[in-house]
């Protein structure tokens, strides 16, 4: 279910943590791509995987580690990174953090 259009939202406040879990919430889902919010409790992760298109990740609250092709990048609120298509990546929460993932599919 997408967020209501023409409505103001607070990015970090639009998703809440859950104990010992990773929570995701779709903002927009289209054939051409999607925008998803994630809230990671400390110690949670997304296992290594790859996608056939570039993905933009922006940390909206706290700090998290994005691992791209076995190299770790520590990001904090306000910072972003682009994960390249077809390259293995993973996410680790060494503390609680929230992020926004934007994927735009290629041709």
N, CA, C and O of each residue as an XYZ file, in Angstrom:
428
protein
N       0.837     -1.186      0.000
C       0.000      0.000      0.000
C       0.882      1.249      0.000
O       1.780      1.385      0.830
N       0.620      2.138     -0.920
C       1.412      3.357     -1.032
C       0.930      4.422     -0.062
O      -0.197      4.373      0.430
N       1.796      5.378      0.202
C       1.442      6.527      1.017
C       0.439      7.391      0.250
O       0.437      7.407     -0.981
N      -0.399      8.095      0.976
C      -1.376      8.990      0.353
C      -0.661     10.132     -0.363
O       0.297     10.698      0.163
N      -1.121     10.461     -1.543
C      -0.511     11.533     -2.332
C      -0.970     12.904     -1.835
O      -2.018     13.023     -1.201
N      -0.184     13.925     -2.125
C      -0.472     15.318     -1.739
C      -0.658     15.470     -0.234
O      -1.501     16.239      0.228
N       0.148     14.720      0.525
C       0.115     14.768      1.987
C       1.544     14.902      2.488
O       2.447     14.251      1.962
N       1.762     15.735      3.496
C       3.098     15.902      4.065
C       3.422     14.771      5.030
O       2.568     14.332      5.800
N       4.667     14.306      4.980
C       5.141     13.266      5.887
C       6.518     13.658      6.412
O       7.261     14.384      5.751
N       6.844     13.179      7.588
C       8.193     13.295      8.132
C       8.897     11.994      7.786
O       8.444     10.919      8.180
N       9.998     12.081      7.056
C      10.654     10.887      6.536
C      11.016      9.893      7.637
O      10.583      8.741      7.586
N      11.790     10.308      8.616
C      12.208      9.398      9.689
C      11.022      8.972     10.559
O      11.018      7.865     11.097
N      10.028      9.836     10.698
C       8.873      9.527     11.537
C       7.813      8.669     10.857
O       6.804      8.328     11.475
N       8.030      8.317      9.591
C       7.036      7.546      8.844
C       7.185      6.039      9.010
O       6.402      5.267      8.456
N       8.187      5.625      9.771
C       8.379      4.198     10.057
C       8.949      4.088     11.465
O       9.728      4.938     11.898
N       8.557      3.040     12.172
C       9.019      2.841     13.550
C       9.787      1.536     13.668
O       9.559      0.593     12.910
N      10.705      1.497     14.635
C      11.456      0.287     14.911
C      10.559     -0.741     15.584
O       9.551     -0.407     16.206
N      10.957     -1.999     15.439
C      10.341     -3.097     16.166
C      11.480     -3.902     16.786
O      12.501     -4.132     16.139
N      11.310     -4.328     18.032
C      12.367     -5.061     18.719
C      12.810     -6.292     17.931
O      11.981     -7.077     17.471
N      14.110     -6.449     17.782
C      14.711     -7.617     17.131
C      14.185     -7.868     15.727
O      14.003     -9.018     15.326
N      13.939     -6.795     14.977
C      13.357     -6.952     13.641
C      13.835     -5.866     12.689
O      14.377     -4.838     13.094
N      13.614     -6.133     11.419
C      13.765     -5.142     10.368
C      12.377     -4.887      9.815
O      11.687     -5.815      9.394
N      11.970     -3.627      9.816
C      10.642     -3.243      9.344
C      10.807     -2.510      8.021
O      11.705     -1.680      7.880
N       9.948     -2.809      7.050
C       9.966     -2.077      5.782
C       8.572     -1.554      5.482
O       7.565     -2.152      5.862
N       8.541     -0.424      4.792
C       7.270      0.223      4.471
C       7.407      0.873      3.096
O       8.252      1.746      2.895
N       6.574      0.444      2.157
C       6.624      0.944      0.787
C       5.994      2.338      0.714
O       4.869      2.541      1.169
N       6.721      3.285      0.142
C       6.166      4.620     -0.111
C       5.513      4.637     -1.486
O       4.362      5.048     -1.633
N       6.260      4.188     -2.492
C       5.762      4.130     -3.871
C       6.252      2.832     -4.492
O       7.410      2.454     -4.315
N       5.377      2.148     -5.217
C       5.763      0.947     -5.954
C       5.182      1.052     -7.358
O       3.965      1.101     -7.539
N       6.067      1.085     -8.342
C       5.689      1.184     -9.748
C       6.507      0.185    -10.545
O       7.501     -0.339    -10.043
N       6.105     -0.087    -11.781
C       6.892     -0.967    -12.648
C       8.282     -0.400    -12.884
O       9.236     -1.152    -13.081
N       8.402      0.910    -12.866
C       9.662      1.580    -13.163
C      10.573      1.729    -11.953
O      11.702      2.198    -12.095
N      10.116      1.345    -10.772
C      10.944      1.422     -9.575
C      10.108      1.586     -8.326
O       8.878      1.583     -8.383
N      10.782      1.728     -7.194
C      10.047      1.897     -5.941
C      10.887      2.659     -4.922
O      12.101      2.804     -5.061
N      10.189      3.141     -3.891
C      10.816      3.824     -2.765
C      10.315      3.123     -1.508
O       9.110      2.995     -1.292
N      11.259      2.671     -0.683
C      10.911      1.915      0.511
C      11.668      2.469      1.716
O      12.850      2.797      1.620
N      10.976      2.567      2.845
C      11.617      2.934      4.106
C      11.941      1.668      4.879
O      11.193      0.692      4.822
N      13.047      1.682      5.595
C      13.451      0.567      6.446
C      13.809      1.092      7.823
O      14.387      2.171      7.953
N      13.467      0.328      8.852
C      13.887      0.604     10.227
C      14.522     -0.670     10.763
O      13.864     -1.705     10.855
N      15.802     -0.594     11.116
C      16.562     -1.743     11.603
C      16.790     -1.608     13.096
O      17.279     -0.577     13.558
N      16.445     -2.627     13.850
C      16.843     -2.664     15.252
C      18.325     -3.055     15.288
O      18.824     -3.676     14.350
N      19.013     -2.703     16.343
C      20.436     -3.043     16.475
C      20.635     -4.539     16.285
O      19.891     -5.348     16.840
N      21.639     -4.903     15.499
C      21.950     -6.303     15.266
C      21.230     -6.929     14.084
O      21.545     -8.054     13.697
N      20.271     -6.222     13.504
C      19.533     -6.753     12.359
C      20.300     -6.499     11.063
O      21.204     -5.665     11.028
N      19.940     -7.219      9.999
C      20.648     -7.053      8.729
C      19.797     -7.502      7.553
O      18.778     -8.175      7.713
N      20.244     -7.112      6.372
C      19.741     -7.675      5.116
C      20.918     -8.434      4.534
O      21.991     -7.860      4.346
N      20.735     -9.706      4.248
C      21.844    -10.527      3.768
C      22.289    -10.100      2.374
O      21.566     -9.420      1.646
N      23.491    -10.517      2.032
C      24.084    -10.127      0.756
C      23.211    -10.598     -0.413
O      22.749    -11.738     -0.448
N      23.004     -9.701     -1.350
C      22.231     -9.977     -2.555
C      22.632     -8.956     -3.613
O      23.440     -8.069     -3.336
N      22.090     -9.063     -4.800
C      22.343     -8.057     -5.835
C      21.033     -7.769     -6.548
O      20.069     -8.527     -6.435
N      21.011     -6.675     -7.278
C      19.825     -6.262     -8.031
C      20.277     -5.829     -9.426
O      21.414     -5.391     -9.597
N      19.407     -5.945    -10.411
C      19.805     -5.616    -11.786
C      19.773     -4.125    -12.112
O      19.820     -3.755    -13.286
N      19.694     -3.260    -11.096
C      19.678     -1.819    -11.322
C      20.302     -1.105    -10.127
O      20.363     -1.655     -9.027
N      20.762      0.115    -10.352
C      21.350      0.917     -9.276
C      20.313      1.195     -8.192
O      19.115      1.259     -8.468
N      20.782      1.357     -6.960
C      19.889      1.663     -5.838
C      20.510      2.770     -4.987
O      21.695      2.719     -4.658
N      19.710      3.757     -4.640
C      20.100      4.898     -3.820
C      19.661      4.602     -2.389
O      18.492      4.297     -2.151
N      20.587      4.689     -1.436
C      20.268      4.474     -0.017
C      20.636      5.728      0.751
O      21.764      6.211      0.657
N      19.678      6.262      1.517
C      19.917      7.432      2.359
C      19.520      7.106      3.790
O      18.401      6.660      4.048
N      20.438      7.331      4.714
C      20.136      7.116      6.127
C      19.366      8.334      6.629
O      19.804      9.472      6.457
N      18.219      8.085      7.249
C      17.364      9.174      7.732
C      17.443      9.372      9.241
O      17.076     10.428      9.756
N      17.926      8.344      9.949
C      18.061      8.457     11.407
C      19.067      7.422     11.878
O      19.062      6.287     11.401
N      19.927      7.802     12.807
C      20.915      6.885     13.357
C      22.078      6.639     12.416
O      22.403      7.477     11.575
N      22.704      5.473     12.571
C      23.878      5.101     11.773
C      23.738      3.654     11.326
O      23.219      2.815     12.062
N      24.206      3.366     10.109
C      24.152      2.008      9.590
C      25.355      1.710      8.717
O      26.077      2.618      8.306
N      25.564      0.443      8.437
C      26.673      0.014      7.580
C      26.091     -0.597      6.313
O      25.274     -1.517      6.361
N      26.531     -0.062      5.178
C      26.178     -0.604      3.870
C      27.439     -1.279      3.334
O      28.510     -0.674      3.302
N      27.306     -2.516      2.920
C      28.448     -3.269      2.416
C      28.235     -3.505      0.924
O      27.246     -4.111      0.512
N      29.179     -3.017      0.126
C      29.101     -3.162     -1.327
C      30.349     -3.885     -1.795
O      31.468     -3.401     -1.622
N      30.143     -5.051     -2.392
C      31.259     -5.841     -2.915
C      32.344     -6.050     -1.851
O      33.535     -5.891     -2.118
N      31.898     -6.415     -0.625
C      32.757     -6.736      0.526
C      33.413     -5.518      1.193
O      34.193     -5.685      2.130
N      33.112     -4.293      0.727
C      33.643     -3.075      1.354
C      32.537     -2.421      2.167
O      31.446     -2.178      1.651
N      32.817     -2.133      3.452
C      31.827     -1.530      4.338
C      31.890     -0.010      4.318
O      32.971      0.578      4.288
N      30.721      0.617      4.334
C      30.593      2.075      4.374
C      29.688      2.427      5.547
O      28.529      2.012      5.586
N      30.213      3.191      6.503
C      29.424      3.631      7.650
C      28.731      4.931      7.288
O      29.383      5.928      6.976
N      27.398      4.916      7.333
C      26.604      6.094      6.998
C      25.838      6.559      8.220
O      25.443      5.753      9.063
N      25.630      7.861      8.312
C      24.799      8.425      9.379
C      23.729      9.296      8.754
O      23.748      9.559      7.552
N      22.796      9.741      9.580
C      21.648     10.520      9.101
C      22.094     11.641      8.175
O      23.001     12.409      8.496
N      21.442     11.719      7.022
C      21.735     12.749      6.035
C      22.703     12.315      4.959
O      22.847     13.000      3.946
N      23.375     11.185      5.156
C      24.321     10.697      4.153
C      23.660      9.651      3.263
O      22.730      8.959      3.679
N      24.163      9.547      2.014
C      23.635      8.538      1.107
C      24.747      7.905      0.305
O      25.864      8.419      0.240
N      24.417      6.760     -0.316
C      25.344      6.041     -1.178
C      24.524      5.407     -2.299
O      23.349      5.088     -2.114
N      25.149      5.226     -3.461
C      24.504      4.542     -4.570
C      25.137      3.162     -4.708
O      26.348      3.034     -4.889
N      24.309      2.144     -4.622
C      24.779      0.774     -4.787
C      24.654      0.417     -6.267
O      23.559      0.494     -6.824
N      25.751      0.028     -6.911
C      25.702     -0.245     -8.346
C      24.965     -1.543     -8.686
O      24.940     -2.491     -7.902
N      24.376     -1.552     -9.863
C      23.647     -2.719    -10.356
C      24.565     -3.938    -10.428
O      25.752     -3.831    -10.735
N      23.981     -5.093    -10.139
C      24.632     -6.397    -10.300
C      25.874     -6.609     -9.438
O      26.669     -7.505     -9.720
N      26.054     -5.805     -8.399
C      27.166     -5.956     -7.466
C      26.583     -6.389     -6.111
O      25.626     -5.773     -5.643
N      27.127     -7.421     -5.477
C      26.596     -7.867     -4.187
C      26.662     -6.762     -3.131
O      27.654     -6.041     -3.026
N      25.589     -6.645     -2.356
C      25.533     -5.664     -1.275
C      24.713     -6.226     -0.113
O      23.930     -7.161     -0.278
N      24.913     -5.636      1.057
C      24.211     -6.058      2.272
C      24.084     -4.851      3.192
O      24.720     -3.820      2.973
N      23.258     -4.989      4.223
C      23.049     -3.923      5.208
C      23.196     -4.529      6.596
O      22.661     -5.604      6.870
N      23.926     -3.833      7.478
C      24.079     -4.274      8.863
C      23.760     -3.126      9.807
O      24.190     -1.992      9.599
N      23.002     -3.439     10.844
C      22.657     -2.438     11.864
C      23.478     -2.714     13.114
O      23.158     -3.610     13.895
N      24.529     -1.943     13.293
C      25.321     -2.085     14.507
C      24.661     -1.319     15.652
O      24.986     -1.528     16.821
N      23.732     -0.430     15.304
C      22.836      0.251     16.243
C      21.539      0.498     15.472
O      21.481      0.258     14.266
N      20.509      0.972     16.154
C      19.248      1.257     15.468
C      19.465      2.316     14.393
O      20.165      3.305     14.611
N      18.857      2.097     13.235
C      18.879      3.150     12.225
C      17.744      2.962     11.226
O      17.151      1.889     11.110
N      17.466      4.052     10.510
C      16.424      4.057      9.488
C      17.026      4.525      8.178
O      17.930      5.360      8.158
N      16.514      3.976      7.078
C      17.022      4.377      5.772
C      15.901      4.383      4.744
O      14.864      3.745      4.917
N      16.142      5.123      3.673
C      15.237      5.139      2.528
C      15.983      4.512      1.354
O      17.129      4.866      1.075
N      15.328      3.584      0.675
C      15.894      2.915     -0.493
C      15.093      3.337     -1.717
O      13.869      3.203     -1.745
N      15.792      3.850     -2.730
C      15.147      4.242     -3.990
C      15.764      3.410     -5.106
O      16.969      3.475     -5.348
N      14.930      2.632     -5.779
C      15.385      1.835     -6.904
C      14.639      2.266     -8.155
O      13.408      2.266     -8.190
N      15.394      2.632     -9.176
C      14.806      3.026    -10.452
C      15.285      2.017    -11.476
O      16.482      1.882    -11.726
N      14.342      1.320    -12.059
C      14.681      0.258    -12.988
C      15.121      0.834    -14.331
O      14.575      1.828    -14.810
N      16.116      0.187    -14.922
C      16.626      0.605    -16.233
C      15.773      0.045    -17.358
O      14.761     -0.623    -17.142
N      16.217      0.342    -18.542
C      15.476     -0.107    -19.732
C      15.703     -1.559    -20.007
O      15.155     -2.098    -20.969
